[in-house]
Amino acid sequence: MRDDRFRATYLIETPLDPAKVAEVMAGEQSCGTFTRVEGETDELRDRARAVVVSVEALDTADSPALPNAWLTRRGVPGPWRRARITLDFPVANVGANLPTLASIVAGNLFDLGEVTGLRLESIDLPPAYRRRFAMPAQGLAGTRRLTGVETGVLVGSIIKPNVGLSATETADLVARLCEAGLDFIKDDEISADPDHAPLAQRIPAVMDAVRRHRDRTGKHVMVAFNITDETDAMRRHADLVAKEGGTCIMASLNWCGFSAIETLRRSTDLALHGHRNGYGAFSRHALLGIGFQAYQVLWRLAGVDHMHVHGLQGKFAQEDAEVVSSARDCVTRLAGDVDDRVMPAFSSGQWAGTAPATYAAIGHTDLLFMAGGGVMAHPGGPAAGVASIREAWEATVRGETLEVAARERPALRQALETFGGR
């Protein structure tokens, strides 16, 4: 790949010739349209047009994945051919403009009349172009430094109940969770600045509990405050977190948008916990939307430090293989020697018993392992819930089965007995 071009790969379905559809895609997302226009000179096309790199034929289908009025009007029959298409785009068409980059690699492509399915699978960038965008302010190394966890997984939990607690009640719960031995605590994505616990009250109250725990134990627990809002409010609340000695903020990426997250990144060096809620709308259909590799590239260019990947054997719809590949994407450098790795955040139905499958699949411990019920619903209480997760990970890394480890570890044994039949 040339330094002056970036690359995107797609899965498409069409009853037409995939090679011709690839040319339509390249023209539509660069200097062309459905017909040659005045001013579209050969020189301009050579300089600004996207280029088809490859067209790989895949299988065919007897019926289309999605309806298409354009094809119906023309009476175009099947079979519907599937193909993987790779396009190169000129960097000069975009510059360091993340919303425009997203509109070029995705945008109107999903609405093309020539396709009955289209999914953006991956984005590849040359190193010089990647450097023009934001880097994570903390990433893997900074998150470890701020939490004081030099090796092993970071164990976290989520404020539960999700909503309804007052600022004081939230602070009391955080104090209990700090005492339980967590490294990381986060707000739920649906609790940002509610009337019953506004951030202006909740941040100082929670951070008072965190500081008291730090002064007593030396452990500074990272709390990800959900500051999802319009841009000015997010910057104001990030400033308050920093003033109170906090180290992390959280935002719902899909609903804040690229511009807001970029502005937030420029205004603070707090760890930015990227929550992907709503991603299923982009990803769950096999022939529509955006795969996680491409999705996380775009958000890493906005400067996030952590990315949610869901969890193995969890409560959501993603298959384990997708969770694993997503976690690997997060710890893969986007371009050459640029260290822009981010912390994969595992959540959704996680508990001590999912540690072995997670480690076997990804083979490392550079991850944030969050459990809500696995901590808060443990019969021995939150401290036992945290202990069970740590014991499970320690045993797993040693190569010991949880059943053997649980013989002399009551917290782990209780976790297996309580949650093992899920």
C-alpha positions in Angstrom: 0.0 0.0 0.0 1.3 3.4 -1.0 2.0 6.2 1.6 -0.5 8.5 -0.2 -3.4 6.0 -0.2 -5.5 4.2 2.4 -7.4 1.0 1.8 -10.9 -0.4 2.7 -12.2 -3.9 2.2 -15.9 -4.8 1.7 -18.2 -7.8 1.5 -20.9 -7.2 -1.2 -23.8 -9.1 -2.7 -25.2 -8.3 -6.1 -26.9 -9.9 -9.1 -24.5 -7.9 -11.4 -20.9 -8.4 -12.3 -19.0 -7.8 -9.0 -16.0 -6.3 -10.9 -18.3 -3.7 -12.4 -19.9 -3.0 -9.1 -16.5 -2.4 -7.6 -15.8 0.2 -10.2 -19.1 1.9 -9.3 -18.1 1.9 -5.6 -14.7 3.4 -6.4 -16.2 6.2 -8.5 -19.1 6.9 -6.2 -16.8 7.4 -3.2 -14.2 9.5 -4.9 -14.5 11.8 -7.9 -17.3 10.1 -9.9 -21.0 9.6 -10.1 -23.3 7.4 -12.3 -22.1 9.2 -15.4 -19.1 11.2 -16.6 -19.6 14.9 -15.9 -18.1 18.2 -17.2 -14.8 18.9 -15.6 -14.0 15.3 -14.8 -10.8 15.2 -16.8 -8.5 12.3 -17.2 -5.9 14.2 -15.1 -8.4 14.7 -12.3 -9.4 11.0 -12.3 -5.8 9.9 -12.2 -5.2 12.1 -9.2 -8.4 11.7 -7.2 -10.3 8.6 -8.2 -10.3 5.5 -5.9 -8.8 2.4 -7.4 -10.1 -1.2 -7.3 -7.3 -3.3 -5.8 -9.0 -6.7 -5.9 -12.3 -8.5 -6.5 -12.5 -12.0 -4.9 -15.5 -14.1 -5.9 -17.2 -15.9 -3.0 -20.5 -17.9 -3.0 -23.9 -17.2 -4.5 -27.4 -17.1 -3.0 -30.8 -17.9 -4.4 -32.5 -14.9 -2.7 -31.2 -11.4 -1.8 -30.1 -10.5 1.7 -31.9 -7.2 1.5 -34.6 -5.7 -0.7 -33.6 -3.3 -3.5 -36.1 -1.2 -5.4 -33.5 -0.1 -8.0 -32.9 -3.6 -9.1 -36.6 -4.5 -8.9 -37.6 -1.7 -11.2 -35.1 -3.0 -13.7 -36.2 -6.6 -13.4 -32.7 -7.8 -12.6 -32.9 -11.5 -11.5 -30.5 -13.5 -9.4 -28.5 -15.5 -8.5 -27.0 -13.0 -6.1 -23.2 -13.1 -6.2 -21.1 -12.4 -3.2 -17.6 -11.0 -3.4 -14.9 -9.4 -1.3 -13.7 -6.1 -2.8 -10.7 -4.0 -1.8 -10.4 -0.3 -2.8 -7.6 2.2 -2.5 -8.5 5.9 -1.8 -6.2 8.9 -2.2 -5.3 10.4 1.2 -5.4 13.8 -0.4 -9.2 13.5 -0.9 -9.7 13.4 2.8 -6.8 14.9 4.9 -7.0 14.5 8.6 -10.8 14.7 8.7 -12.3 11.8 10.6 -16.0 12.4 9.8 -15.2 12.7 6.1 -13.0 9.6 6.2 -16.0 7.7 7.6 -18.3 9.1 5.0 -15.9 7.9 2.2 -15.3 4.4 3.4 -19.0 3.9 4.3 -21.5 6.7 3.6 -23.7 6.2 0.5 -22.2 2.8 -0.3 -24.8 1.2 1.9 -27.5 2.7 -0.4 -26.1 1.8 -3.8 -28.7 0.4 -6.2 -26.3 -2.2 -7.5 -26.0 -4.1 -4.3 -28.4 -6.2 -2.1 -25.8 -6.3 0.7 -22.7 -4.4 1.6 -20.5 -4.5 4.7 -17.3 -2.6 5.5 -15.0 -5.2 6.9 -11.6 -3.5 7.4 -9.6 -0.3 7.0 -5.8 -0.1 6.5 -3.8 3.1 6.8 -0.2 4.0 6.0 1.8 5.1 9.0 2.3 8.7 8.0 -1.5 9.1 7.5 -2.3 7.4 10.8 0.0 9.9 12.6 -2.1 12.8 11.4 -4.9 11.7 13.7 -5.2 11.6 17.5 -3.4 8.9 19.5 -4.7 7.4 22.7 -3.7 9.6 25.6 -3.1 6.6 27.9 -3.7 3.3 26.0 -2.4 0.1 27.5 0.7 1.4 29.3 -1.0 4.5 30.7 -4.0 2.6 32.0 -1.7 0.2 33.8 0.3 3.1 35.2 -2.8 4.9 36.5 -4.3 1.8 38.1 -1.0 0.5 39.5 -1.5 -2.8 37.8 1.8 -3.7 36.1 0.9 -7.2 35.0 -2.2 -9.4 34.6 -5.8 -8.5 33.8 -7.4 -5.4 35.3 -10.5 -6.5 37.2 -13.5 -4.2 37.0 -17.1 -3.9 37.8 -20.1 -1.8 36.8 -22.3 0.4 39.1 -25.4 -1.7 39.8 -28.3 -0.9 40.1 -27.8 0.8 36.7 -29.8 3.8 37.5 -31.7 5.1 40.5 -29.0 5.6 43.1 -28.4 9.1 44.5 -25.0 10.7 44.3 -24.4 9.7 48.0 -25.6 6.2 47.5 -23.4 5.8 44.4 -20.4 7.0 46.4 -21.2 4.5 49.2 -21.3 1.7 46.6 -18.0 2.8 45.1 -16.4 2.8 48.5 -17.6 -0.8 49.0 -16.3 -1.8 45.5 -12.9 -0.1 46.2 -12.7 -2.1 49.5 -13.6 -5.2 47.6 -10.3 -4.9 45.7 -11.3 -3.7 42.2 -8.9 -2.0 39.8 -11.7 -0.3 37.8 -15.3 0.8 38.3 -17.5 2.2 35.6 -20.9 3.8 35.3 -23.5 2.0 33.2 -24.0 3.5 29.7 -27.6 4.5 30.5 -26.6 6.5 33.6 -24.9 9.8 32.7 -26.3 13.0 34.2 -29.6 12.0 35.7 -31.7 14.2 37.9 -31.4 11.9 40.9 -27.5 11.8 40.7 -26.2 14.7 38.6 -22.5 14.6 37.7 -21.9 17.9 39.4 -22.7 16.1 42.7 -21.8 12.5 41.8 -18.2 13.1 40.7 -17.1 14.9 43.9 -18.9 12.4 46.1 -17.4 9.3 44.3 -13.9 10.8 44.1 -14.0 11.5 47.8 -14.6 7.8 48.4 -11.8 6.9 46.0 -9.4 9.3 47.6 -10.2 8.0 51.1 -9.5 4.5 49.9 -6.2 5.6 48.3 -5.1 7.4 51.4 -5.8 4.3 53.5 -4.4 1.6 51.1 -2.3 3.3 48.5 -4.5 1.9 45.7 -6.0 4.5 43.3 -9.0 2.8 41.7 -9.9 4.0 38.2 -13.5 5.2 37.9 -14.9 5.8 34.4 -17.6 8.5 34.8 -20.2 8.4 32.0 -20.1 12.0 30.8 -22.0 11.2 27.5 -23.7 14.5 26.5 -23.3 17.4 24.1 -19.7 18.5 23.6 -19.5 21.5 26.0 -21.0 19.5 28.8 -18.6 16.6 28.3 -15.6 19.0 28.4 -17.0 20.6 31.5 -17.5 17.3 33.3 -14.1 16.0 32.2 -12.5 19.1 33.8 -14.4 18.3 37.0 -13.2 14.7 37.0 -9.6 15.9 36.6 -10.0 18.6 39.3 -11.3 15.9 41.7 -8.3 13.7 40.9 -10.0 11.2 38.7 -8.3 9.3 35.9 -11.0 8.2 33.5 -14.1 9.3 31.6 -16.5 7.3 29.5 -18.6 8.2 26.5 -21.2 6.4 24.3 -19.3 6.7 21.1 -22.1 6.1 18.6 -24.3 8.7 20.0 -21.7 11.4 20.7 -20.2 11.2 17.2 -16.6 11.5 15.9 -16.4 15.3 16.2 -17.4 15.4 19.8 -15.0 12.6 20.8 -12.2 14.3 18.9 -12.9 17.5 20.7 -13.0 15.7 24.0 -9.7 14.0 23.3 -8.0 17.3 22.5 -9.3 18.8 25.8 -8.2 16.2 28.3 -5.5 13.5 28.9 -7.9 11.4 31.1 -8.2 7.9 29.9 -11.2 7.8 27.5 -13.3 4.6 27.9 -15.1 4.1 24.6 -18.5 2.4 25.1 -19.9 1.0 21.9 -23.6 0.6 22.9 -25.6 0.6 19.7 -22.9 -1.2 17.7 -25.2 -4.1 17.1 -27.2 -1.9 14.8 -24.1 -1.6 12.5 -22.9 -5.2 12.8 -25.4 -7.9 13.4 -26.4 -8.5 9.8 -23.8 -10.4 7.9 -24.3 -8.4 4.7 -24.9 -4.9 6.1 -23.0 -2.4 8.2 -19.5 -2.2 9.6 -17.3 -5.0 11.0 -15.4 -4.4 14.2 -12.0 -4.0 12.7 -13.1 -1.1 10.6 -15.2 0.3 13.4 -12.4 0.3 16.0 -10.0 1.9 13.5 -12.3 4.9 13.2 -12.7 5.3 16.9 -9.0 4.8 17.6 -8.3 7.7 15.2 -10.5 9.8 17.5 -8.2 9.0 20.4 -10.0 6.5 22.7 -8.0 4.5 25.2 -10.4 1.6 25.9 -12.8 -0.2 23.5 -15.6 -2.5 24.5 -15.6 -6.0 22.9 -18.4 -7.7 24.9 -17.3 -11.0 26.5 -17.0 -14.8 25.8 -19.9 -16.9 26.7 -21.7 -13.7 27.5 -25.3 -12.5 27.5 -25.2 -10.8 24.1 -25.7 -12.1 20.6 -22.1 -12.0 19.3 -20.3 -15.3 18.8 -17.2 -15.9 20.8 -15.1 -15.8 17.7 -16.2 -12.2 17.0 -15.3 -11.2 20.6 -11.9 -12.8 20.2 -11.1 -11.1 16.9 -12.3 -7.8 18.3 -10.0 -8.0 21.3 -7.1 -8.8 19.0 -7.9 -5.8 16.8 -7.6 -3.6 19.9 -4.1 -4.7 20.7 -2.9 -4.6 17.1 -1.1 -1.5 16.0 -2.9 0.3 13.2 0.2 1.2 11.2 3.8 0.1 11.5 5.7 1.2 14.5 3.0 3.6 15.8 2.1 2.3 19.3 -1.6 3.1 19.4 -2.9 -0.1 21.1 -5.9 0.3 23.3 -7.3 -1.7 26.2 -10.0 -4.2 25.2 -12.8 -4.1 27.7 -14.6 -7.4 28.3 -18.1 -7.3 29.8 -21.6 -8.8 29.5 -22.2 -11.9 31.7 -18.5 -12.3 32.7 -17.5 -14.1 35.9 -14.7 -16.3 37.2 -15.8 -19.2 35.0 -15.2 -17.3 31.7 -11.6 -16.6 32.5 -10.2 -19.9 31.0 -12.0 -19.5 27.7 -10.9 -15.9 27.4 -7.3 -16.6 28.1 -7.2 -19.7 25.8 -8.7 -17.6 23.0 -6.5 -14.4 23.2 -3.4 -15.7 24.9 -2.6 -12.6 26.9 -3.7 -10.5 29.9 -3.7 -7.0 28.4 -7.4 -6.6 29.0 -10.0 -5.1 31.3 -12.2 -7.9 32.6 -15.5 -6.5 34.0 -18.2 -8.4 35.9 -21.4 -6.9 37.2 -23.4 -9.8 38.6 -20.2 -11.9 38.8 -19.0 -9.5 41.5 -22.2 -8.0 43.0 -24.2 -11.2 43.1 -21.5 -13.5 44.5 -22.9 -15.1 47.7 -19.9 -14.1 49.7 -20.4 -10.4 48.7 -18.4 -8.2 46.3 -15.0 -8.8 47.9 -15.5 -12.6 47.4 -16.7 -11.9 43.8 -13.5 -10.0 43.0 -11.4 -12.6 44.8 -13.0 -15.4 42.7 -12.1 -13.6 39.5 -8.5 -13.0 40.5 -8.2 -16.6 41.6 -9.7 -17.8 38.4 -7.2 -15.8 36.3 -4.2 -16.7 38.4 -5.1 -20.4 38.1 -5.7 -20.1 34.4 -2.4 -18.4 33.7 -0.7 -21.1 35.7 -2.3 -23.8 33.6 -4.5 -25.1 36.5 -8.1 -25.9 36.0 -10.7 -23.9 38.0 -12.1 -27.1 39.6 -8.6 -28.0 41.0 -7.9 -24.4 42.1 -11.3 -24.1 43.8 -10.6 -26.9 46.3 -8.6 -24.5 48.5 -10.2 -21.2 47.4 -13.7 -20.7 48.9 -14.5 -17.6 46.8 -13.8 -19.4 43.6 -15.6 -22.5 44.7 -18.7 -20.5 45.6 -18.6 -18.7 42.2 -18.5 -22.1 40.4 -21.4 -23.4 42.5 -23.5 -20.3 42.0 -22.9 -19.3 38.4 -21.7 -22.6 36.9 -25.1 -23.7 35.7 -25.8 -20.6 33.7 
